[in-house]
């Protein structure tokens, strides 16, 4: 935001700062504007949008459009730089009439002005340049990405954890026969063409399970269950945003009540409008509280005492613990979710390719 004398500073609203940081953090993980956009909408995370009314500058919160995310990731202002002349116009002739195409992006070397390190940014300039290279590579088909999902019920191990590497959308599970199948409906839903990808779940589950076991073996079963418990109690990005929104909504409700209490009750026209605003603010508080409660209800439950004891009695042999009858499908899913945050899947030349994204961004040692 701009302050006096056109100085650029971060918005003092903590929710705004957290939302912007989240966009850049997710791009660092997913390496794709499209998948960041899809992830934000899947998680129900709104982004701040400038709005104005008769009282001055306001911030509205809306689920982002693709262009909103793209413009944020390609704007050098978030890297602490001031730039001018990033776009240009071009005159073209269409059907014998002159038309002007505006907003055409210019290469960085052709920008009129570029001043680095002018104010505090959300990322460094080197990170910004790396991001632009990734975005450019993705546009020419040279990029790669990872994705994220949520734990689901059912027999397949990776239900809710996979995202299609071709369209960036979450993958579904279909059960039938000996085992279920993973499939993506993205192309079918959006373009009316055939499904992006579809494959059996048995061998994929086995491959990912083996990778998780290999990563967790040095930790032992005790460390694995502790990691699972920490994951279950972790505050998600969506919940963090909702909690900040709730703080703001409660402040606005309290402010609306103060205004209502301060007005002369005899002034019915004003009192009636202030009461309406107060009620609207209270409704916003109740709505956000309900969204937080629903999010809490969907969070995977931690291991119960009985379930934990059963695993601990199996000893330090994680392979045995994994295959033992006492370790249910739900238990194995939770262990996988404790180790992995996201998996992106693609099919090239008939070969299934998976990129495993580990919790914390690295493979456990």
N, C-alpha and C positions, 0 to 999 in steps of 0.2 A: 504494500500500500504506500501511497505518497503522503508525506507529511509537509510541514512548512518548508518553503523554498524548494519545492519539488524533490526533496530528499526521499529516497526509497527505503523503507524499513519493513520488517516482518510485521504482519498483523498481530496485535497484542492478544487476540483471542486464541487461547490454547487449543481449542478444537480446530480452528482453521490451520494452525501450524501442524498439528498432529495429522490432519487429513492430507496436507501437502507432502509431509514427510513420508506418509504411507504410500502415496503414488510412486515416489521415486524408489522407495525400498522394494515395492512389488515389481517395479520394472527391473531392478537389479537382479531379482530372483527369476522372473518369468521371461525377461529379454524379448518382450513383444508388446507393442502398444495394444493390439487387439486383445491379447489375453489379459492384460491389466484391466482393460475396459470390461471384459466379460466377468472377470473375477470381482470387480467392484460391484457390478450389478447383481451377480449371484449372491454376494454377501450382503446386499442391501445397504452398501455404504455410499452415502451422499457426499457430494463435494460442494464447496462454497461457490456461490455465484453472486457477482455484484448486482445490487438492486437499489433502487432509489424511490423515495416517496417524498411527501411534502416536508418531512422532518429531516431529510438529508440522506446520507449514505447508510445502506442496510446490507446485510448479507442473507441471501436465501440459500437453502440447502436442497439440492436436487440430485437424483440419480444421474450420473454423467452420461453424456453422449460421447461417441467415439472421438469426435473432433475436440471436445473439451479435454480429454486425456492427451490426445496427440499434441494439441497446442501447448499444454502445460509442459510436456516432456521436451518440446523443441524450442521453448522460449528461453533465451539466455538470461533473462532477468532472474530466474530461479537459481542460476549459477553465480549470482553476484555481479553480473555484467550489465552494461547499458549498451543497447544496440539501436540503430536507426537505419531505415532503408532496407529492411529484410525482405520486402515484397515490392513488386512493380506491377505495372499495367501494360497490356498489349492490345493493340487495335487489330481486329480481324474483320474479314468480310464474310458474312453469312447470308445466302440467298439475295445477294446483291445489296445488302445493307451493312453499314459499318457498325460494328459492336466493339465495346471495350471490355476486355476481361481483366478484372482487378484482383489483387491479392495473390498474384503469382509469386512463388517463393524464389528468391535469388540465392545463388551459392554464397557461402560465408565470405569468400574473398571479394565479392562484389557489394557487400554491405557498405552503406555510406559511412557509418560510424560504428565502431566496436571498442568499448572501453571496459577492460576487465577489472575485477576487484574493486568495484565501486560501492558495494554494500554487502551486507551479510546474506549469503545464499543458503539454499537447502542442500545443494551439492557443490562440489568443487568444479572448476572449469575443466579439469582433465576428465572428471566423470561425465560432464556434459558432452564433451567431444566424443568420448567412448559411446555414450548413448546415441549420439547422432549417427555414428558409424554402424551401430547395431540396427537402428531404424532403417538406414539406407540399405544395409544388407538384406534385411527382411523384405524390403520393397522389391529387391531384385532376386528373391528366392534363395539367398545365401545364408539366411539366419537360422537360428535354432531356438527352442523355447522349452520351458518346463511348466507344470500346472499343478492345481491343487483341488482337493475335494473334501468331502466329509464322510464320516463313517456311516454305513447303512446296514440294515438288517439283511439276512439272507446267507446262503452257504458260501458264496464266493468271497475270497479273502480281500479283494481290492475294490469291492463295491463302494462307490462314493469317493474313491481316491484318485481315479483316472480322469484325465482330460485329453481330448482328441488333439493330436499334434498337427492335424490338417486344417481344422476350423477353429480350434481354441475353446470348444464348448465341452461341458461335462459329458461323460459317457454314461450310458444306461446299462442295466443288467436285465437279461431275459433268461428265465429258468425253463428247463425242459430237457427230457432225456437223461443221460448220465450226468451231465454237468451243465452249468449255465454258460451264457455267452455275454461278452461285452460288445456293445455296439454304440455308434454315434449317429444321431439323426440330424446333425447340423445341416448338411447339404440338402437333405430331403425337406426339412422344415423351411429353410431359407430360400432355396433355389428350385425346389421341386425335382431335383435329380436324385440319383440313388444314394444310399447311405455312404458316409465318408469311409468308415472302416467297421469291420465286424470280425470277431475271432473268438474261439473257445477259451474258456477261463481256466481250465485245469492246468495246462502246462505253464501258462503265464503266472498263475498263483504259485506254482511250485518254484519257478525261477526266482520270483521276488522273495518268497519265503526263505529260500536258500541264501539269497543275498543279505537279508535281514539277520538270519542266524549267524552268518559269517561275520557280520559287523558287531553283533552283540555278544558273541562268545567270550571275548576278553573281559566283558563287563560282568558276566555271570548273571544268574537269575535274579539275585537280590537287586543289583543295579538296574536291571531291565524293569522290574516291577516298580522301583522307585521313580524311574524315568516316566513310566506310565502314569503314576499318581501325580507327578508334577505336570504332565501334559493335561490331565483331566481337570486340574485346578487353574490352568493358565487362562488369563483373560484374553479373549480373542480381539482382533482389530475391530471387528464389528461391535463388540460389546464396549470396547473403549470409546468408540465414537458415540454410541448411545448414552453412555454415562456422562460424557461431556455435554451432549445435547440435553440431557436431563437437568444438569446443573444450570444450564442457560434457561431452560423452560421454567424451572422453579424460581429463578431470579425474576424472569419476566412476569410470572404469576404474582409474586410478592410485590413487584413494582406496580402492577395493575391494581392490586388491592389497595395499596397506599393512595393511588390516585382516586380510587372510588371512595375511600374513607374520607379523603380531604375535601370532596366536593359538597356543596350545600345540597341536602336532600330535596329542598324546595325547587332547585333547578333541575326539573325532571328530564329535560332534553339531554343535558350533559350527563346527569347521573345514569340515565338509561344506557347511553352509549358506553360509558366507563364500565358499567356492570356487564355489558355484552363482551367488552374486551377482556375483562377479568375471567368470565366464564370460558371464553375461547382459550385463554392462557391455561386455565385449569384442565381443559380437555386435552391440550397438547401434552401437559405433564402426565395425565393418565394414559395417553396413547403410548408415550415413550416408556413408561413403567411397564405397560403390557408387553411391549416389544422386548424389553430386557428379560422379563419373566419367561417369555416364549423361548428366547435364546438360551436361558439357563436350563429350561426343560429339555432342549435338544442336545445339550452337552453330554458326551458319553460319560456314563457313571464310572467312578473309580473301582478298582478291584475290591470286592467284598473281603472281609476277614477270612471267611471260609475258603474263597477262591485263592487268595494269596497263600494261605497255609498249605493248600494242596500243591501249589507250585513249589513252595519252599521245600516241601518234603521230598520232592523229586531230586533235590540236590543240585549240584552245579552243572550237570549235563544238560545244556540247553536243547540239544537235539532230542533227548529223551523227553524233556518237558514239553517240547513242541508237539511231539507225536503221541504223547500219553493220552489215554481216554479222558483223564481228568481235565485236560486242557481243551476246552470247548472251542468251537469256531469263533464265538464272540471274544474269547480270551486271546486267541491268535490275532484277531483283527485289532484288538487294542494294543497288543505288543507291536504289530506292524505300524500302527498309527503313532505309537510312541517314538519309533525310529524314523519314519518317513513322513514328510509333510505333503509331498506332491509327486505325481508321476505323469509324465507326458508320453503318449504312445502314438507311434506312426507305423505305417507299413510301406516299405520300399522294396520293390522287386520280390514281393511275396514273403519278405522277412519282417517279423515284428520287431520294432526297435523301441526300447524304453529308456527314458532318462529318469533316474531316481533322484529326487531332491530330498536330502536328509535334514532332519531337524537341526537347526543351528547352521545349516549351509555346508556342513562337512560330514564326512563319514566317520562314525565313532571309532575310536582306537582302543 
